[in-house]
Structures are given as structure tokens and as C-alpha cells.
Amino acid sequence: MLKKILDEFLNLEGVSAAVVVGRDGFVIESAMSGKMDIDALGAMASTGIGTSEAMGKELGKGELTQMLVELDRGPIIVSPLSKEELIAIVAENSSNLGRIRYELKKNKERLVAAL
């Protein structure tokens, strides 16, 4: 079921990967179009979200709900799913970030239930 939900993200314009990762950085499940090192993505997403959560706590800004990394060739959205898992979505510049964020929020409970 988890793979099916991740595949649905690939139907969004410009999304090239959707990856569920454990807090330890290991990939639990993924869907992607094209070739990419998802193991490296998992490790870096886990590290990045941990650092961002620590920053939020240190500055008294509360819990992290989503992290957006904007890069020259497209954004990466990382969001916690639970205390143990997170999701990373890799997109192209042509993507609609608002739509991706909406679909992520809408499907969060389905993703958690599928874990």
C-alpha cells in the first residue's frame, strides 16, 4: 500500500521521486522516475530534518512540519510522518509546490497508516 501511495506522487507534474525514510536514514520505500541515489537522499534528508528540528526547538519555534530545500534544478520537500519516519519529495522547477504540499498534507494519514 505504501508503494502505491508514493507512486501517486509521481503523477504530480514535475515530481521525480517520493521516498519514505527512517530517522536512521535508511530508505523504507520509494517511487521514482529516472535514476537517482535514493540511499544518499535518505541519509541526507534524515540529517537535514534532524538539524532543522533542533533549530526550531532552540529558537522556540515549535515542531517542524515541513522543510523546503530550494535548489537550482528543483526543490526537495521533506516532512516528518511520525517520530520514526519522514518523507522526501524531489521535484523539478516546473512543479507546482502548492499542489505537492497540499497532496502531502492530504495523504499524510494514509502514509502513516501504511507504515
Long-range contacts (C-beta under 8 A, 24 or more apart in sequence): 1-114, 2-28, 2-29, 2-111, 2-114, 2-115, 3-29, 3-31, 5-107, 5-110, 5-111, 5-114, 6-30, 6-31, 7-31, 8-103, 8-107, 9-89, 9-100, 9-103, 9-104, 12-91, 12-95, 12-96, 12-99, 12-100, 12-103, 13-94, 13-95, 13-96, 13-99, 14-74, 14-91, 14-92, 14-93, 14-94, 14-95, 14-96, 15-89, 15-90, 15-91, 15-92, 15-95, 15-100, 16-74, 16-90, 16-91, 16-92, 17-41, 17-88, 17-89, 17-90, 18-87, 18-88, 18-89, 18-90, 19-45, 19-87, 19-88, 19-89, 19-90, 20-81, 20-85, 20-86, 20-87, 20-111, 20-115, 21-45, 21-46, 21-85, 21-86, 21-87, 21-88, 22-46, 22-84, 22-85, 23-50, 23-83, 23-84, 23-85, 23-86, 28-85, 28-115, 32-90, 36-90, 41-76, 41-88, 41-90, 42-88, 45-76, 45-78, 45-86, 45-88, 46-86, 48-78, 49-78, 49-80, 49-86, 53-80, 66-101, 66-104, 68-97, 77-101, 77-104, 79-104, 79-108, 81-108, 81-111, 81-112, 81-115, 82-112, 82-115, 85-112, 85-115, 87-111
